[in-house]
Amino acid sequence: MGSHHRPRAYRRVRTAVGVLAASALLASCAGAGGTGADDDTLNVLMVNNPQMQELRKLTAEHFTAETGVKVNFTVLPENDVRDKLSQDFANQAGQYDVATLSNYETPIYARNGWLRSLTPYAEADEDFDQEDVLPSVRQSLSGPDGEVYAQPFYGESSFLMYRKDVFAEKGLRMPAHPTWHQVARLAERADGAEPGMRGICLRGLPGWGELAAPLTSMVNTFGGTWFDHDWKARLDGPGSGFREATEFYVKLVRAHGQAGAAQSGYAECLNNMTQGKSAMWYDATAGAGSLEAADSPVRGKIGYVPAPVEKTRSSGWLYTWAWGLQKSSEKPDKAWEFISWASGKEYERLVGEESGWADVPAGKRASTYRIPEYRRAAGAFSEVTREAIVRADPRDPGVQRRPAPGVQFVGIPEFPDLGTKVTQEISSAIAGRRSTDEALRNAQRLAEVVARDYEGREAQ
């Protein structure tokens, strides 16, 4: 796509949005204290994932050059972004106009009135094509009123990545649909296959969006759950799939996982896999784009298979990082210009042509999977990713009915605090500072406190 296509699209977007929200624009000018440089500046808070960093690099030359809107980015690790989000948006402080939200926060924030609905903007913007966004992703970013409150930057599920060349050298065979017990045996045999290489990388860093994500997807397929349909906490006790999964996870990462596992999150495991320090990695499908990037030393060496299972047919999670517009922002129209660019088809083409098609932030639009250049570049992982996203079922991810939606999280406001505290316990077990028994006993007590506030309530 040549740059000559883009200015015309922006003129259409700006005209549509300007007609739609002229009153909001006037209020914005008045609220900002008249004209000035700051009127054309947006403050954006986002997580420090590689795809976001790429967007930051491309913004000034492309978005700002064509719209005149400058963007001040605050880029932080995932846990820090979540802390700032919960403070700024809950108080409607307005420090950030736009922020990266996940499909966990979006419905809750929408219910609380902290986000501006993006449905009117999308409907007025002829270039955006809301219907192109994958239904599972679009629904996960909607509020209880059916309006869309965030637009996706990329969507993801989870899968297992492994070094095809290392497996071939060691005579190891990866099943098309592996179980976790098969993965553990493969990790043992792949340990030390190359100098400094461990069998598998799994997150051990505390955080409801870090360790809790892969662990909870494992809990689901082991037959466990955080809470049963009647809001009883089920993290410990006889026959608890949560206990079985946690014991398995801790044992696996301690025996065959990466050095410093208790401090390893998504970014650290991505680095380990890229640098040849891990033979396998179970994590977000978004990692594949980085592993297959033009400058990746492991490009072309990685195989991709669905998330390992035990008692369920699939176990991949559903997650999206998306752009939400704070309701108190005084620049909603300019914010939509940024959101529609960062979530749009044009941006995907820009990344493909500037940085390589494997780097495209995919997993959100049906049209992405029809682009020949993307299909060629992402052929190793694109179909496995698409299938995982489509098959993920936030309403029914395990073997029992759930009281709230979510595959790798529980969709209640208390979960960030609960998930982080519980993973602090489990991370301590990974680090060897306490037994898994003690960690689970403490985790059960923490969950029971939350459960008391929900017992007797209708499932969400």
Steps between C-alpha positions, in 0.01 A plus 500: 500500500651832396475798731290682240199291601491611859430876507174455309385240755586736785298784347195272489555387859546852631195632316279216625614536857479878490136491387415232754646672804514871430361575844764285667766677298376842610497383860851368449627836376334686782619252761857515375514874553508616139734415219860397546747222443338278761170499310664281238670266747364172634628320807504124447583238764606163366667174590861438392437201272701491176199579279428815705862610476477462123190721495682762703778511239257538209266759653685828440598430141162367394211588733622841621632603158162432343265624775701763688418319825805439719506205736678489836548135592545368850632145453520275807513131594163328512454501877592871521259589221220324687577692819492836320186403311305410809594831667458737206182358349322426829552859609439636148817700555549548127877469507472264201261542210553149367637188666557137415227301669440129484174311461510454876479870588283621214158357604559595864615854415205540261257391771653760734468781246875560464519454122345682207308273263680464168198365312386843368852577378538164327160533335585846365845396378457340158859373492510327837282192421385388843347182355846384393604463866474131602170440686660341808735798537231760432261344751771486766547879467131586529314629802178366649310734265651335192702810408869460414724673756847415370651418162755219477865551420561129485322188613659189635443159638773272631692212348815294537811608311795265456834476321443269204872470430585405858219243510624349173857475628384334823255267322202657679152515348248769590141369487253702292287549814728442801395434857679669789646167612647448153646851516664425835667189357623697198634776727703244693652359181567843344676630812861577410449420130723801431739674743296706746166382361216398732206282405225760533428860595192576711412826670578516871474876552218591740208685347144422401596576139835321528528165681122475551434483124685179401434342839122559482479359148677190637260492797203500262621199302600312816135526608542783749357848549551803725132500599220258429163618372382568858805719571675244722879543485661186356875564515579225749355185644453137395446446130572863421607537139648832606731321742595233247578758231700722736709211630566395139592854391736565791670162462543543124648849513728413792630185332528609137422871485716805451744649748340771714154365423334683790597832335410394145196642325398512136788728397766289673374175346487665157865599543593149615332341199654750258847449647484121484476447875169308489390203290128567560284790612132497590361852478312756292462449126622860464852376571522334159528830314816586692648152460443514123617860454762565233775556758408209726779242538240221531289603201379192312611264778181509709202265487156594632234270643179562699508563874560172687193331649402238755122481556376758249513501119677835487656728760620815326410831658333802337665834546525829323689818563273779384471878496253652746399867512469644850160663542651812658737560205453849353623382158271213403504574125878508476509191721275319252733600216784328684290198602361445151851523352659269758217246471447527125581306185726780376727465803535125443614567143741768622665256742513232233677726254724689744594226745403165351172315472578262786497803732144602414283529817254233392231299675234769477379533140368232264652685204854459635488128433412563134803722427736292280814665637391431859408141422843442348694667783290362788424163347676314782259630763211701352247219463583345840451848651172572321361159595601549867327841517184368334484192727558684828182508708506747792158382620586130514877446516514199732305196616250679725271803477660833592352793693676767290657515151870460428736225388822608671336739747178533699301798372443676832654825629675321787699269274808721440565518873407137566688367196811696590499388864441136408778507240735654755444186706554269204802695376653451844451124456670521158789684664519231770420743782195301610330171424223475242275371783552815702453722193168333417373519858571873501348538154179326607462735797545803274236371258255422780506866606392605149246217477317624812400817313352298212328202663129506426543730201388412151775384268609777261 
